[in-house]
């Protein structure tokens, strides 16, 4: 059932676009902040890669649970409330998580953060889908671009903090009120409309083509996680990088991911989406091979930049393709399968690191690039760009 769409003034839709963009931005800053401090949390508790992988797996389970429970919660309220409250909690709990005095407290707070983060992710994408329909043109890639800009800002703040010599508590004391202010202003301008929730509510669409799209999405997110979550760990443990170089490595991923996403809507209008997917796979393959096999920090920075371009448009591209192939209800299935990456990736990284080495584990992203290239060959004729 699809309810009649409510007509809104143009200025309200424009404000809503910038508001949901701001929520994506804050979520990106949060993600970068956590990723930046992962290797130092690992050192504080003297964890190996296996212990870190298990901890991230616990968070991933909570995140997936949050993703699957988000639809019910959104239907009881609306995506405006869930996005705003979730973003406030994401920003406010960061200091307590990063400053946890014991592994047990850290894991509990991480579970809460991941659960809330999964719900917030679905809510802000739901809000984005609502705004995109009201707006009348493709904006999903640019919304994800603001997330990437947020990761650049977060990495930049981390680099600046290390240069100035601020402590972690000082970093959090400055950053948290700033993020809260952005979220409070943005939430006021989000669209509270409930009738569109029926349009975005989805069950499972188990067509073979949708399952393949979901699996390619999962592999693409795993490649992003290898670069974004394990990249700092690789630079610290294998290349003995300091916080400044780790921040630059994180920035290399996020800056070029931002460039790719902010130009993604323009490119999708002009290219076959599956050609973009083929290019994405090739860039991931080349980027991660350069990072892992280059052997020093300079090659790692170049490789992370190339990888950032490769992963930039995978998720919005594949979600849109799912909707083209089987309607809006298929988008939820593609996203649900894709989110399984948060469960699979920590296991793969932990097992490969334990059995072989962290370098071998990082090489898994090269294989993911090959899978994406092969997936684009299977799907090339099934989808078209939005303008065709």
Secondary structure by P-SEA (a helix, b strand, c coil): ccccbbbbcaaaaaaaaaaaaaaaaaaaaaaaaaaaaaaaaaaaacccaaaaaaaaaaaaaaaaaaaaaaaaaaaaccaaaaaaaaaaaaaaaaaaaaacccaaaaaaaaaaaaaaaaaaaaaaaaaaaaaaaaaccccaaaaaaaaaaaaaaaaaaaaaaaaacccaaaaaaacaaaaaaaaaaaaaaccccccccccccccccccaaaaaaaaaaaaaaaaaaaaacaaaaaaaccccccaaaaaaaaaaaaaaaaaaaaaaaaaaacccaaaaaaaaaaaaaaaaaaaaccccaaaaaaaaaaaaaaaccaaaaaaaaaaaaccccaaaaaaaaaaaaaaaaaaaaaaaaaaccaaaaaaaaaaaaaaaaaaaaacccccccccc
